[in-house]
C-alpha cells in the first residue's frame, strides 16, 4: 500500500528550524522572530510543496529529520514539535524509502512521536491508544475542534505504520482506531489538509474485498470526495483510487481512465505539485503492470 501522504508537514517543521536560525540575529526580540519565522516557513514550505523535483526533496529531508530529533531531545514535552516530527518521518518513509526495514523503523518512530504528542495534549485518549476499540472510540469524545491537527497527525502516522507493517496482523488490528480518527476529522473539518483524510479513508476501506469485510464502495465514495474537495488538482487521490479501489474490484476501464487522467494532467498546482509529480511516477508504474494484474 503506497502512502498517500501529500507532505503537508513541510509547513510545520520548517517553523522550528527557521526559528533556530533567526533567533540569534534578532537580538532576542521573540515576537518579531516568531512572525519572521512564520512568514519564511510559509514561503519555504510552499516552495517545497510546489517542487517539481522529488529527488531534491528526498535528498534534503534527512537533515531536517535529525534537526527535529535534536529539538525533541532538547524539549521532549513540546507536543507541536513531536507532531511535526511524526508527520515528517511518516511522509518521508512513505514517499521516499524503498527498503522495507528502514520504512518500518521510520514509521514506528513517527507513530511513537504521534502517540507522545497525544499523551501530552489529550491524556484521556492517550490512555486507550493500546486498549480496545470501543474504549478508544469513546475517548474521542474528549477531543474538540482545536484537536483536528492532533487527530489528523496521529492518524496519518498510524496509517503509515500500518502500511509499513501490513504483514503484522497485530498492527492491522488497530485499523478501526485509525478509521475512527479519520472519520472524526472529516466530520469536523472536511477540507482539512485539502481533504487528504478522505484519501486515507478511501484506501483503508479498499484494503479488502467486500466478501471478507471490506467496504470498497465506501472507499470509492471517499476517493471521489477527496478529488472533489481539491477541485481535481489532487492527482494522488486519483492514482490511489486506481490502485486500491479499481484493482480491488477489477474495474480495468476505471483503472485505465484514472491513470490516463493523471498522466495527461498538468502537475503544477499550488500546494499539490510535488505530490502530483509523485502521483504521475506511480501512475506510470501502475500502467506498466496493468496487463499482468488484470
Secondary structure, DSSP 8 states (H G I E B T S, - for coil): -------TTHHHHHHHHHHHHHHGGGTT-HHHHHHHHHHHHHHHHHHHHT-S-HHHHHHHHHHHHHHHHHHHHH-TT-HHHHHHHHHHHHHHHHHH---HHHHHHHHHHHHHHHHHHHHHH-HHHHTTTTS-HHHHHHHGGG--GGGHHHHHHHHHHHHHHHHHTTT-HHHHTTHHHHHHHHHHHHHH-TTGGGGHHHHHHHHHHTSS-GGGT--HHHHHHHHHHHHHHTTT--HHHHHHIIIIIIHHTT-HHHHHHHHHHHHHS----TTTHHHHHHHHHHHHHHHHHHHHH-
